[in-house]
């Protein structure tokens, strides 16, 4: 009878210890901290805003994250940052580290980036690019735009003649074909 009571007590103690171990299992906390030089950049990780540097965010899965930082006066920086899994998170071993280790495991990653000052282009270059684009998209029948370099400093205008005359303007709309009911309909 005494042996049965001891056996029951040891079984009960084993069950209590097992329940305590299972209920006190740990987990892995994954945290990414982003820093920048200079600080204060707005950070997006995988297109989700997480704050201004220095800032941190928890994540669930390992892999590559897109980190985008922007700060006025600096170039926007976009980086595909790899976050490889540590050995205790490899398949098979991760079950033990997630469920059976009775402590919390911290996996803290910190990445730092240097932001480059924004390049300031001279106004003349920006105007020249705009004039080039305007010349490329001149509507049919419209007079070509004369670049600023053709204007003399005294306000006089030096006209330029186009190499090809513009096509004649049509006075009536084009006729519709019998298969088309309106100019905006498409036949598939």
Buried (B, 14 or more C-beta within 10 A) or exposed (E): EEEEEEEEEEEEEEEEEEEEEEEEBBEBEBEBBBBBEEEEBBBBBEEEEBBBBBBBBEBEEBEEBEBBBBBEEBEEBEBEBEBEBBEBBEEEEBEEBBEEBEEEBEBEBEBEBEBEEEEEEEEEEEEBEEBEEEEEEEEEEEEEEBBEEEEEEEEEEEEEEEEEEEEEEEEEEEEEEEEEEEEEEEEE
